[in-house]
Amino acid sequence: MRLGAVLKSKVLLTVCVLAAGLGMAGVAGADELFKATLTGDQEVPPVVTDTSGKAFFSLNKDETAIDFQLHVSDGVRITQSHIHCAPAGVNGPIIIFLGGLHAAGLDIDGKWVSNATITNTSIINTACGATLAAIAQQMRNGNTYANVHSVAHPGGVIRGQIAPAGD
């Protein structure tokens, strides 16, 4: 009986190790997620506003495409949104358009842009890199931010640093 119990334990342990290994393989192949919480106080200079937002970015495992969603709440006369290249507290150049160029501005409340994809051809300025792989590294390093512009605040009404979603 004792030998049977030891054998069952070894088989159970082997199954558990294999299952854990397969589970980790699935995680390794998953998309990498980034997020930004956008507020007026992160703008440079800070903006007093009721507008707020969230941006979510999902980088594919080949680092060739980023699916994103941008949600803006209480957005009044929103004109456009971008990813910029700069660390927190510093204004930087636009590197990728997320949406907009509405001269008159739109009143946005809730989901604004969703199911949109960024590729290497979306990069309009190579200040953070010429590929999404390079820009993704800058996102990991805290050197990119998303912001939303409005008619009242053409330089930006809300802003948030892009960071890995686990941070």
N, C-alpha and C positions, 0 to 999 in steps of 0.2 A: 504494500500500500504506500509505503513511504516513497519508493521509487516512482510510482505513478503520480503522486502529488508533486514531486520535484519536476518531473517531465511536463506536467500541466503548467506549472509555474514558468518554466523556461519557454514553453510555447506561447503562453499569454504575454510574457515579457517581449518576445520576438514580435508578436503581432502588434503590440503597443508601440514598439520602436519603429516598425515599418509604417504604421498609421501616422505617427508623428512626423516621420520623414516625408511622407506624401503630402501631409498638410502644409509643411514648410515649403515644399516645392510649389504649391499653389500660391502661397504668399509671395514667393520670389518672382513669379511671373505676373503679379498683379500690377495695375497701374499705380503710379505714385501720385499722391494727392497733396494739393497745396490749397491754402485759404488766405483770405484777407478780410478783416473787419474794418470797414471804412467809416470814419467819423470826421467832423469838421476840425476837431482839435489836433488832428495829425497833419493837417495842411500846413504849409510854410508860406506865409504866416498863418496861424490858426484862424479858423472861421467859426463864428457862432451861428449854428443852424440846427433845425430839427431834422434835417435830412441825415439818413444813415444808410449803410449798405453792407452787403457781404458778397464776396466773389469766391468762387470755387473753381479750381483748376485740376484736371485729371490728365497727367502726362502718361502716354502709352509707354510700354516697356522698351520700345525701340528708340524713344525720345525723338520721334518724328511728328507727333501730333499732340495737341493739348485741347481737350474738350473743356468748355467753360460755361459757367452760369454767372450772371451778375444780377443781384437783387438790390433794388433801391427803394427805400421807404420814405414817404413824405418828400419826394423829389419834386421841386417846383421849377419849371422851365429848364429842365435838364437838356443839355446840348450834345454832349459826347462823353466818352470814357476811353481810357487808355491804360496800357502798362508803361511805366517809366523806369529808367535805370538810375537808381540812386539809393543810398542807405537812408534810414529814418532821419528826419530832420533836415534833409538836403533835397532841393529840387533838382530833377534830372530830366534828360531829354525823353521824348516819347519814342518808344521802340516798337509798340504794337497797338493798333487800334482795336478796341473792343466793341465800339458801337458809336453811332451818332452822326454828328455834323448837321444838327437840326438848328438852323439859325434862329428860329422863333422860340425854340425850346418846347419840351413836352412835359406835361405834368405826369410824373411816374409815381406809382405807389404799388409796391409788390414786385413781382417778377418782371424784369425788363428784357434781358437777353438770356436765352437758354438754348441748349442743343447747338451751340456754335463751336466751330473747330478752328484752331490756330495751327498753321504749318510754317515751314521755313519761309515760304513766300509771303507770309504775313508780316515779317520783320521789315520795318521801314527805316531803321537806324541800327547800326551794328555796335553801338556804344557798349552793350552788354554781351555781344557775341553775334556771329553771323548764322548760327544754327540754334534750333530749339534745345539741343543738348547743352550748348554753352549757356543759354539763357536759363535753363533749368538749374544749372550749377549756381548761377547768380541768385536764383530764387532760394536755393538751399542756404546760400551765404548771407541772405538778408539784404541784397542789393537791388531789389525791384519792388515797386509798389504799384497798386492800381489806384486810379482816381477818377472822379466823376466831375464834370464841369457843368456849370449852369450859366444862364444869361446874367444873373446877378453876380456870379463869381466865375468869370471866364478862365481864371488861372486854376480853378478847382474849388469845389464846395466840400467834398469829402475825399479822404485818402486813407489807405491802409497798406502796410507792408505785407508783401506776399511771403509766406513761410510754409514749411512742411506742415500738413494738417495735424500731425502728432505733437507739434510744439505748442 
